[in-house]
Amino acid sequence: MPLLRVGLRRIALIALATLQHAVTQSTACISTHNLVNYTADVKMRGRQMRGTLLVVDDCTFEVTDLEVSPGNAILVYGVTESSEEPDNLQNAFPISTVELAGDSFGVTVRGALLDSVTWDTIGAVIFVEKGTRALSGVVTLEGSEQSTTMFENCKTLGDNIRVRWTLDVVAGSIDIGLEGKVLQGDQLTFGPAAPESGEDGKGAMLNADAVVAGFTRNGDGFQPYALDIFMDEYEPCESFPSSQLPGQVRGVCEDGVMGDTLAVNNVELVYAHQMEEVTFIRYRRALDTGDSTYDHPLTVGTAQNFIWAITAEESPGGGGATGSFPLRQGPPIEYHGPLKYGSLKGLDLGSSTFDCYHFDPAPLGGPDEDRSDSVPPAPGVPSTALSAMLSRGKVKVAWEVDEGDGHVTFYVSATSRSHYASIAIGTKMKGSYAYVAWVDADGAGYLRSYHMRGESASSLLKVEEDLADVTVSKSPAGLVSFSFRRSLAGEGDIPTVDPHTAMPLGWALGASWSDTELTGSMEHTDWSRSPTFVTLTTGDATVAAADAEYSAHGWLMWSAWAVLVPGGVLSARYLKGFENALWLKLHQGCMYLALLFMAAGLLLAVVKTEEDGKRHFDNAHTLTGIFALALAAVQPINAIMRPPQPDSGPAGRPADGKATAGRFAVSARRVWEVSHRALAAAGVALALASLFSGIDEMENQGLSEDAAEKLE
């Protein structure tokens, strides 16, 4: 019976605790707000991000069908304004601690609002990239329309091409999204094969009804298109001689060209963008256009065959349409090549399908350096301009010098998305002269000149410089480009540009900027670390090697932590059993010499950092190094406080009459030994972390890989 009572009592306590937890949860997260059960699609901004936001209750939300391209994690922020284009990210505030992984695909993530945040304080939920705070997506909490990048279904066609679709059976239409990791100017093709075609690959393309979509060059930019085409020959679209087939064309042609009327073009371009090297085209067509000559009906509930292809711009051996076609709506349709095409058999558009995954890291057609189109040039860069990629490859600069009238024109392109991009003339951030360009929420571009009196944004002094031919733009992928013309001669804070002498150039990217008040939130999120020395007349560009002081700092720290400290540890571990005290002298000698090396290395780093005007605690290398040095400095103090060895009797037991004191001495000695070793182990672990992060820093500052490998 006592056992039974104890068991029942435990069951009752568990039930009571469960009830209390349920009550607490229900009162903490009630469902009274009018936004509960509200859903809205994430609008893509600057990052390949899709998903649907669901307001679960007064303090919980979910993001379903989440897709985020590989990269930094995504943080969940809010703004008070209900806008899909927030005016100023400086006013954004975190609303949850949840982070969305930068490699998500088709997952659901649940998060809770911070205690200080309610749905009433949020006009729009924004998703910003961790580290850069670049805007990646946005959801307004009132009147939000369906996102043009969201679809109900997805199917992979090839390694770097997929198709998405959403049916509207009532309206008798389908929205199709073609998406490919391709380069600007490349063409994507998709559509139903002929009903009678049972072949695969190229054989299925004969008499196929398809859409060719992409971006075509238009001045300095690119313009999207989606063309309704028919393939009655494996040849480019061409006119037949009038003596044979008057007025007719054959080959891979637009429906309007082939039918001699735009009325047979049955494709509507809905939306398009190019972002993170991904081309996305959304178009709409009727399930059954009623055109049996050039279109095939899409039958819901029936398996059909489809064809797809990727065509590189100006594909070798391709050859677009020949002749003049007044009704042509887009660029010539190029040959896709022997590898970049395929067929998809037995797809029912009416069945729920989601078979997609992340694209390969490199775009189809080769890495960036093989095709300069992957990095959009700054506006209006002439073919005669010289150019250089600055250190770490995040900013490209081109220029044209006119020594006759004493001017130089710079063309600057960022290769990573950001709110602002800048270049600076100078070897160090402090004392350099910077040009900062950004585009505001209204699409207006700005370029300003600053004398950098320090590293922080608030230390910048705006300079009124006479600049001409200023252009500032931002691509759909969030890449800032700008150009300007300035005098070679300097005046006051404006430096002179000598085109025959190597000029140091640095760069910085950041998440926000303002033309009025500069604050700490506007400081750069990425920068060049070391200048690139550019000679304007020859185009020679050399990244500066790491400063001698930093190199000496690295060697001193490496000698201390990788040679002397292990030497001291090994002497204590393997020489301690000998009768003499040689092990102790070696141990102490190695450790004190290591401390001397550490102090010298620390002094060099502090002096050089102060001289360069940099912050002392702005990276992992510095922080881990400081903690490691603190633990190393504690060890000599710890050694001085070492308790003496207890007096021992026979068999190592405490001597007679000293049992109590002996036990205390043994205990104190043991505690000291454990603490001494633990502090040493922690210091070595932190030092190793600091050592490897320091190697990364040296590589970032332009030190060659061979030199960095020597430190490893």
C-alpha positions in Angstrom: 0.0 0.0 0.0 2.7 2.6 0.8 4.3 1.8 -2.6 0.9 2.3 -4.3 0.4 5.6 -2.5 3.8 6.8 -3.6 3.0 5.8 -7.2 -0.4 7.5 -7.2 1.2 10.6 -5.7 3.8 10.8 -8.4 1.2 10.3 -11.1 -0.9 13.1 -9.6 2.2 15.4 -9.5 3.0 14.7 -13.1 -0.6 15.4 -14.2 -0.6 18.6 -12.2 2.6 19.7 -13.8 1.3 18.9 -17.3 -1.8 20.9 -16.6 0.1 23.8 -15.3 2.4 23.7 -18.4 -0.7 23.6 -20.7 -2.3 26.5 -18.9 0.9 28.5 -19.0 1.3 27.9 -22.7 -2.3 28.7 -23.5 -2.2 32.0 -21.6 1.2 32.9 -22.9 0.2 32.4 -26.6 -3.5 33.1 -27.1 -5.2 33.5 -30.4 -7.1 36.7 -30.2 -5.3 38.9 -32.7 -7.1 39.5 -36.0 -4.0 38.4 -37.9 -4.2 34.8 -36.6 -4.3 32.4 -39.5 -3.2 35.1 -41.9 -1.0 33.8 -44.7 1.1 35.6 -47.3 3.9 34.7 -49.7 7.4 35.9 -49.2 8.4 38.4 -51.9 11.9 37.7 -53.1 14.4 40.6 -52.7 18.1 40.2 -53.5 18.3 36.5 -52.6 16.7 33.3 -53.9 14.1 33.0 -51.2 10.6 31.6 -51.3 8.1 30.6 -48.6 4.7 31.3 -47.1 4.3 33.1 -43.8 1.5 31.9 -41.5 0.5 33.7 -38.3 -0.2 30.8 -35.9 -1.3 32.8 -32.9 -0.5 36.0 -31.0 3.2 35.1 -30.6 4.0 32.4 -33.1 4.6 32.2 -36.8 5.6 29.6 -39.4 7.3 29.8 -42.7 6.2 26.9 -44.9 7.6 25.7 -48.2 10.8 27.6 -47.3 13.5 27.8 -50.0 16.7 29.7 -49.3 19.8 29.6 -51.6 23.1 28.5 -50.1 24.8 31.2 -48.2 24.5 33.1 -44.9 21.6 32.3 -42.6 18.5 34.5 -42.7 17.3 36.6 -39.7 13.6 37.6 -39.1 13.1 41.3 -38.6 10.2 43.7 -38.8 9.4 47.3 -39.8 6.5 49.4 -38.8 5.6 50.4 -42.3 3.4 48.1 -44.3 5.4 48.1 -47.5 6.9 45.6 -49.8 9.8 48.1 -50.4 10.9 49.3 -46.9 12.3 52.8 -47.1 15.1 52.4 -44.5 16.4 49.2 -43.1 18.1 51.2 -40.3 14.6 51.2 -38.6 14.2 47.4 -38.8 14.2 45.5 -35.6 14.5 41.8 -34.7 11.2 40.1 -34.0 12.4 36.5 -33.3 15.5 34.6 -32.4 14.9 32.0 -35.1 17.3 31.7 -37.9 16.5 30.3 -41.4 19.3 28.1 -42.6 21.0 29.4 -45.8 20.6 26.0 -47.5 16.9 25.3 -47.0 14.6 23.7 -49.6 10.9 22.8 -49.0 11.1 22.9 -45.2 8.8 24.4 -42.5 10.3 26.6 -39.8 8.4 27.8 -36.7 9.4 30.8 -34.6 8.2 32.8 -31.6 8.0 36.5 -31.3 10.3 38.2 -28.9 8.6 39.3 -25.6 8.9 42.9 -26.5 7.2 42.5 -29.9 3.6 42.1 -30.9 1.8 41.8 -34.2 0.5 45.3 -33.7 4.0 46.8 -33.8 4.9 45.1 -37.2 3.8 46.4 -40.5 5.9 44.0 -42.6 8.1 41.1 -41.8 11.4 41.3 -43.5 14.1 38.7 -43.9 17.7 39.9 -43.8 20.9 38.1 -44.4 23.0 37.5 -41.3 26.2 39.4 -41.4 25.4 41.8 -44.3 21.8 42.7 -43.3 21.0 42.7 -47.0 17.3 42.4 -47.7 16.4 38.9 -48.9 12.6 38.8 -48.6 9.5 40.7 -47.3 5.9 39.9 -46.3 3.4 42.7 -45.6 0.8 42.0 -42.9 -2.1 43.5 -44.8 -3.4 43.3 -48.3 -0.5 41.1 -49.5 -0.9 39.6 -53.0 0.4 36.3 -54.1 4.1 36.4 -54.9 5.0 36.1 -58.5 7.9 33.7 -57.6 5.6 31.2 -55.6 4.1 28.1 -57.3 2.3 25.0 -56.1 4.4 22.5 -58.1 8.0 22.1 -59.1 9.9 19.6 -61.3 13.6 19.3 -62.0 14.4 19.1 -65.7 18.2 19.1 -65.7 21.1 19.8 -63.4 20.6 23.6 -63.7 17.0 24.0 -65.0 13.6 23.4 -63.4 10.0 24.3 -64.1 7.3 25.4 -61.6 3.6 25.7 -62.3 0.3 26.7 -60.7 -3.0 25.7 -62.3 -6.2 27.9 -62.5 -8.7 25.3 -63.8 -11.6 27.7 -63.4 -9.9 30.3 -65.7 -8.6 27.5 -67.9 -5.0 28.8 -67.6 -1.6 27.8 -66.2 1.2 29.9 -64.9 4.6 28.4 -65.6 7.9 29.5 -64.1 11.1 28.6 -65.9 14.2 28.8 -63.7 17.8 28.2 -64.7 21.3 28.7 -63.3 22.5 30.2 -66.5 24.3 33.3 -67.6 22.8 36.6 -68.8 21.6 36.3 -72.4 21.1 32.5 -72.3 17.7 31.1 -73.4 15.5 28.6 -71.5 13.0 26.4 -73.5 10.1 24.3 -72.2 6.8 23.0 -73.6 4.7 20.0 -74.6 5.9 17.6 -77.2 3.7 16.6 -80.0 0.9 14.2 -78.8 2.0 11.6 -81.3 5.7 11.8 -80.3 7.0 8.9 -78.2 10.6 9.6 -78.6 13.2 10.9 -76.1 15.6 13.9 -76.3 15.9 15.6 -79.6 13.5 13.3 -81.3 10.7 14.6 -79.1 11.3 18.2 -80.2 9.9 17.8 -83.7 6.5 19.5 -83.9 6.8 20.5 -80.2 5.0 23.6 -78.9 7.3 25.5 -76.6 8.2 28.8 -75.0 11.7 30.2 -75.4 12.4 32.7 -72.6 15.3 34.7 -71.2 16.8 38.2 -71.2 18.1 40.0 -74.3 20.5 42.8 -74.4 19.0 46.3 -74.5 21.5 49.0 -74.4 23.5 48.7 -71.1 21.0 46.3 -69.6 18.8 43.3 -70.3 15.1 43.0 -71.2 13.0 39.9 -70.5 11.0 38.0 -73.1 8.9 34.9 -73.4 8.3 33.7 -77.0 5.6 31.3 -78.2 7.3 29.0 -80.7 6.7 25.9 -82.8 9.3 23.5 -84.1 8.4 21.9 -87.4 12.1 21.4 -88.5 15.4 20.9 -86.7 16.7 24.1 -88.3 16.7 27.8 -87.6 13.6 29.8 -88.7 14.0 30.7 -92.3 11.9 31.9 -95.2 11.3 29.7 -98.3 11.9 31.2 -101.7 8.7 32.7 -103.1 8.7 30.3 -106.1 8.2 27.3 -103.7 6.1 28.3 -100.7 5.1 31.9 -100.9 4.9 33.7 -97.6 5.8 30.6 -95.5 8.6 30.0 -93.1 9.9 26.7 -91.6 12.1 25.7 -88.7 12.1 26.8 -85.1 9.9 29.9 -85.3 7.7 32.1 -83.3 4.0 31.3 -83.8 3.4 34.8 -85.0 6.2 34.6 -87.6 5.0 31.2 -88.8 1.3 32.1 -88.9 2.0 35.6 -90.2 -0.2 37.1 -87.5 0.4 38.0 -83.9 -3.0 36.6 -83.0 -1.5 33.1 -82.7 1.0 34.2 -80.0 -0.7 32.7 -76.9 1.9 33.4 -74.2 1.8 36.3 -71.7 5.0 37.3 -69.9 4.0 37.9 -66.2 7.3 38.5 -64.4 11.0 38.0 -64.8 14.2 38.6 -62.8 17.9 37.6 -62.7 19.3 37.1 -59.3 22.3 35.2 -57.9 23.1 34.0 -61.4 19.6 32.5 -61.7 17.3 33.5 -64.5 13.6 33.3 -63.6 10.7 33.8 -66.1 7.0 33.5 -65.3 4.5 33.3 -68.1 0.9 32.4 -68.6 -0.9 30.5 -71.3 -4.3 28.9 -71.8 -4.6 25.2 -71.1 -6.3 25.0 -74.6 -5.6 27.9 -76.8 -7.9 26.6 -79.6 -5.0 26.9 -82.0 -4.5 23.4 -83.3 -1.9 24.4 -85.8 0.9 25.8 -83.6 -0.2 24.9 -80.0 -0.8 21.6 -78.2 -3.4 21.6 -75.4 -2.4 20.9 -71.8 -4.8 18.3 -70.4 -5.1 18.2 -66.6 -5.3 14.6 -65.3 -3.5 13.1 -68.3 0.2 12.3 -68.5 2.0 14.2 -71.2 5.5 14.5 -72.6 7.5 17.7 -72.5 10.8 19.0 -73.9 13.4 21.4 -72.5 16.6 23.0 -73.6 19.2 25.6 -72.5 20.9 27.7 -75.2 23.9 29.9 -74.6 23.8 33.3 -76.0 25.4 33.3 -79.5 25.8 29.5 -79.1 28.7 28.1 -81.2 27.5 26.4 -84.3 24.0 27.7 -83.6 22.9 30.3 -86.1 19.6 32.0 -85.3 16.8 32.8 -87.7 17.8 34.0 -91.1 16.1 36.7 -93.1 13.9 39.6 -91.9 10.7 38.8 -89.9 8.7 42.0 -89.2 6.4 40.1 -86.7 9.3 38.7 -84.7 8.8 39.7 -81.0 12.2 38.6 -79.5 15.8 37.7 -80.3 16.8 34.9 -82.7 16.3 31.5 -81.3 19.7 29.8 -81.0 20.7 26.1 -81.3 20.9 24.5 -77.8 24.0 22.4 -78.5 24.5 18.7 -78.2 24.2 18.4 -74.4 21.8 21.0 -73.0 18.4 19.6 -73.9 16.1 16.7 -72.8 12.6 15.4 -72.6 10.3 14.7 -69.6 7.9 11.8 -70.2 4.6 11.1 -68.4 4.1 14.4 -66.4 0.5 15.1 -65.3 0.3 18.8 -64.6 -2.8 18.2 -62.4 -0.9 16.0 -59.9 0.8 17.5 -56.9 4.5 17.5 -57.7 7.5 18.8 -55.8 10.8 17.3 -57.1 13.3 20.1 -56.9 16.6 20.9 -55.2 19.3 23.5 -55.1 21.2 24.3 -58.2 24.9 23.5 -58.6 27.2 26.3 -57.3 28.5 27.2 -60.8 26.2 28.4 -63.6 25.7 26.1 -66.5 28.2 27.0 -69.2 31.3 27.4 -66.9 32.5 29.4 -64.0 32.3 33.2 -63.8 35.7 33.8 -65.3 34.7 31.9 -68.5 31.9 34.4 -69.2 32.2 38.0 -68.2 28.4 38.3 -68.5 28.1 36.7 -65.1 29.4 39.9 -63.5 27.4 42.9 -65.0 29.6 45.7 -66.0 29.2 49.2 -64.7 27.0 51.4 -66.9 28.5 52.4 -70.2 32.0 50.9 -69.8 33.8 51.5 -73.1 35.7 48.6 -74.7 38.9 50.6 -74.5 38.8 50.9 -70.7 41.4 49.0 -68.6 40.2 47.1 -65.6 41.3 45.3 -62.5 39.6 43.1 -59.9 40.4 44.4 -56.4 41.7 42.2 -53.6 39.3 39.5 -52.5 37.3 39.7 -55.7 34.2 41.6 -54.5 34.7 44.8 -56.5 35.8 45.3 -60.1 37.1 48.7 -61.3 37.6 49.9 -64.8 38.9 53.3 -65.9 39.8 55.5 -68.9 42.4 58.2 -68.6 42.4 61.4 -70.7 45.7 63.1 -69.9 44.9 65.7 -72.6 42.2 67.4 -70.5 43.5 66.1 -67.2 40.6 63.8 -66.2 39.9 60.1 -65.4 36.7 58.2 -65.5 36.1 55.3 -63.1 33.6 52.5 -63.6 33.0 50.4 -60.5 31.0 47.2 -60.2 30.3 45.2 -57.0 30.1 41.4 -57.5 28.3 40.8 -54.1 24.9 42.2 -53.3 24.8 45.1 -50.8 23.0 48.4 -50.1 26.0 50.5 -50.9 29.4 50.0 -52.6 32.5 52.2 -52.3 36.1 52.5 -53.4 38.8 54.4 -51.5 42.2 55.8 -52.5 44.7 55.1 -49.8 46.7 52.3 -48.2 44.8 52.4 -45.0 41.2 53.0 -44.2 42.0 55.9 -41.9 43.2 58.9 -43.9 41.9 57.5 -47.3 39.5 59.2 -49.7 36.3 57.3 -50.5 33.5 57.4 -53.1 30.3 55.8 -51.8 27.3 54.9 -54.0 23.9 53.6 -53.1 20.3 53.4 -54.5 17.4 54.3 -52.2 14.0 52.7 -51.9 12.6 55.0 -54.6 15.3 53.8 -57.1 17.3 57.1 -56.9 21.0 56.7 -57.1 23.6 58.7 -55.1 27.3 59.2 -55.1 29.2 61.1 -52.4 32.9 61.8 -51.7 34.3 61.5 -48.2 37.6 62.1 -46.4 38.0 59.2 -43.9 39.3 60.6 -40.6 38.7 57.2 -39.0 37.2 53.7 -39.6 33.7 54.4 -38.3 31.0 55.9 -40.5 30.5 58.8 -38.1 34.1 59.8 -38.6 33.7 60.5 -42.4 33.8 64.1 -43.6 31.7 64.8 -46.7 33.7 66.6 -49.4 32.0 68.7 -52.1 33.9 67.5 -55.2 33.3 68.5 -58.8 32.3 65.1 -60.3 30.9 64.7 -63.8 29.0 62.0 -65.8 27.8 60.3 -62.5 25.7 57.2 -62.9 24.6 54.8 -60.1 22.5 51.7 -60.6 21.5 48.5 -58.9 20.8 45.2 -60.7 17.9 42.9 -59.8 20.5 40.7 -58.0 21.3 43.6 -55.7 24.7 44.5 -57.3 25.6 48.1 -57.1 27.5 49.8 -60.0 28.5 53.4 -60.4 30.7 55.5 -62.6 32.1 59.1 -62.4 34.6 61.5 -64.0 37.0 63.5 -61.9 40.1 65.6 -62.3 43.5 64.1 -62.1 44.6 67.0 -60.0 43.8 67.1 -56.3 42.9 69.9 -53.9 42.6 70.0 -50.2 41.4 66.6 -49.0 40.9 65.4 -52.6 44.0 63.3 -53.5 45.9 63.8 -56.8 45.7 60.8 -59.2 49.0 60.2 -61.0 48.2 57.8 -63.9 51.8 56.7 -64.2 52.3 55.7 -60.5 50.7 52.8 -58.7 47.6 54.0 -56.9 46.3 52.1 -53.8 42.6 51.3 -54.1 40.4 49.6 -51.4 36.7 48.9 -51.3 33.9 48.4 -48.9 30.3 47.1 -49.0 27.5 47.7 -46.5 23.9 47.2 -45.6 22.7 50.8 -45.2 23.7 54.4 -46.0 22.3 57.8 -45.7 22.9 61.2 -47.3 22.2 62.9 -44.0 23.3 61.4 -40.7 26.0 58.7 -40.7 25.8 56.3 -37.8 27.4 53.1 -36.6 24.8 50.9 -38.3 26.2 52.2 -41.7 29.6 50.7 -41.2 30.8 48.2 -43.8 29.9 44.5 -43.6 32.7 43.5 -46.0 35.9 45.2 -47.1 39.2 44.7 -49.0 41.5 44.2 -46.0 44.5 45.2 -48.1 44.8 47.7 -50.9 45.3 46.9 -54.6 48.0 49.0 -56.2 46.8 50.0 -59.7 48.8 51.8 -62.4 46.2 53.5 -64.6 48.3 53.8 -67.8 49.4 50.2 -68.0 46.6 48.4 -66.1 49.0 46.6 -63.8 47.4 45.6 -60.5 49.1 44.1 -57.5 47.6 43.3 -54.1 49.7 44.6 -51.2 51.4 41.9 -49.2 50.7 41.7 -45.5 52.4 44.3 -43.4 55.7 43.4 -41.8 54.3 44.1 -38.3 51.4 41.7 -38.8 53.8 39.0 -40.3 56.1 39.4 -37.3 53.1 39.2 -35.0 52.0 35.9 -36.6 55.5 34.4 -36.4 55.9 35.3 -32.7 52.5 33.9 -31.8 53.1 30.8 -33.8 56.5 30.3 -32.2 55.0 30.7 -28.7 51.9 28.5 -29.1 53.1 25.9 -31.6 56.7 25.4 -30.4 57.4 26.7 -26.9 54.1 25.8 -25.2 54.1 22.2 -26.5 57.8 22.0 -25.5 56.9 23.0 -22.0 54.0 20.6 -21.8 56.1 17.7 -23.1 58.9 18.3 -20.6 56.4 18.2 -17.7 54.8 15.1 -19.1 57.8 12.9 -20.0 60.7 14.2 -17.9 58.9 14.5 -14.5 59.9 11.0 -13.3 63.6 11.7 -13.1 65.2 12.5 -9.8 66.6 15.9 -10.8 64.5 19.0 -11.4 65.5 19.4 -15.1 61.9 18.9 -16.2 60.7 21.8 -14.1 63.5 24.2 -15.4 62.7 23.2 -19.0 58.9 23.6 -18.3 59.3 27.0 -16.7 61.8 28.2 -19.3 59.6 27.3 -22.2 56.6 28.9 -20.7 58.2 32.1 -19.6 59.8 32.5 -23.1 56.5 31.8 -24.7 54.9 34.5 -22.5 57.7 36.9 -23.7 56.9 36.1 -27.3 53.2 36.5 -26.7 53.7 39.9 -25.1 55.9 41.1 -28.0 53.4 39.8 -30.6 50.5 41.5 -28.8 52.4 44.8 -28.6 53.1 44.7 -32.4 49.4 44.0 -33.2 48.1 46.7 -30.9 50.5 49.4 -32.2 49.9 48.4 -35.9 46.1 48.3 -35.5 46.1 51.7 -33.8 48.4 53.1 -36.5 46.0 51.8 -39.2 43.0 53.3 -37.4 41.3 49.9 -37.2 39.1 48.6 -34.5 40.8 46.2 -32.0 37.9 43.7 -31.4 36.1 43.3 -34.7 37.0 39.7 -35.6 37.1 36.2 -34.2 40.9 36.1 -34.4 41.3 39.0 -32.0 38.7 37.9 -29.5 39.9 34.3 -29.3 43.5 35.5 -29.1 42.8 37.9 -26.2 41.1 35.1 -24.2 44.0 32.7 -24.9 46.5 35.3 -23.7 44.5 36.0 -20.6 44.6 32.3 -19.7 48.3 32.2 -20.5 48.9 35.2 -18.2 47.1 33.5 -15.3 49.3 30.4 -15.4 52.4 32.0 -13.7 50.1 33.4 -10.9 48.6 29.9 -10.7 52.1 28.4 -10.4 53.1 30.8 -7.5 50.0 29.7 -5.6 50.9 26.0 -6.0 50.4 24.1 -2.7 53.4 22.2 -1.4 53.5 18.4 -1.6 52.1 16.9 1.6 54.5 15.0 4.0 54.2 11.3 3.4 54.6 8.4 5.6 55.1 4.7 4.6 53.3 3.7 1.4 52.6 7.3 0.7 50.2 7.7 3.5 50.2 10.9 5.6 52.7 10.9 8.5 51.5 10.0 12.0 49.7 12.8 13.7 49.1 14.7 10.5 46.2 12.8 9.0 43.8 15.7 8.9 46.4 18.2 7.6 47.7 15.6 5.1 44.3 15.0 3.7 43.7 18.7 3.3 47.1 19.1 1.6 46.5 16.2 -0.8 43.1 17.7 -1.7 44.5 21.2 -2.3 47.4 19.9 -4.4 45.0 17.8 -6.5 42.7 20.8 -7.1 45.7 22.9 -8.1 47.0 20.3 -10.6 43.6 19.9 -12.2 43.0 23.7 -12.5 46.6 24.2 -13.9 46.1 21.6 -16.6 42.5 22.7 -17.4 43.6 26.3 -17.8 46.5 25.2 -20.0 44.2 23.0 -22.2 41.7 25.8 -22.6 44.4 28.3 -23.5 45.9 26.0 -26.2 42.4 25.3 -27.7 41.7 29.0 -27.9 45.2 29.7 -29.3 44.7 27.1 -32.0 41.4 28.7 -33.0 43.1 32.1 -33.0 46.0 30.8 -35.0 43.8 29.4 -37.8 41.6 32.5 -37.9 44.7 34.6 -38.1 45.9 32.6 -41.1 42.5 33.4 -42.7 43.0 37.1 -41.9 46.4 37.1 -43.5 45.1 35.4 -46.7 42.3 38.0 -46.8 44.9 40.8 -46.5 46.6 39.5 -49.6 49.3 37.2 -48.2 50.0 34.4 -50.6 48.8 30.9 -49.9 52.4 29.7 -49.8 53.2 32.1 -47.0 50.1 31.2 -45.1 50.8 27.5 -45.5 54.2 28.1 -43.8 52.3 29.3 -40.7 50.2 26.1 -40.7 
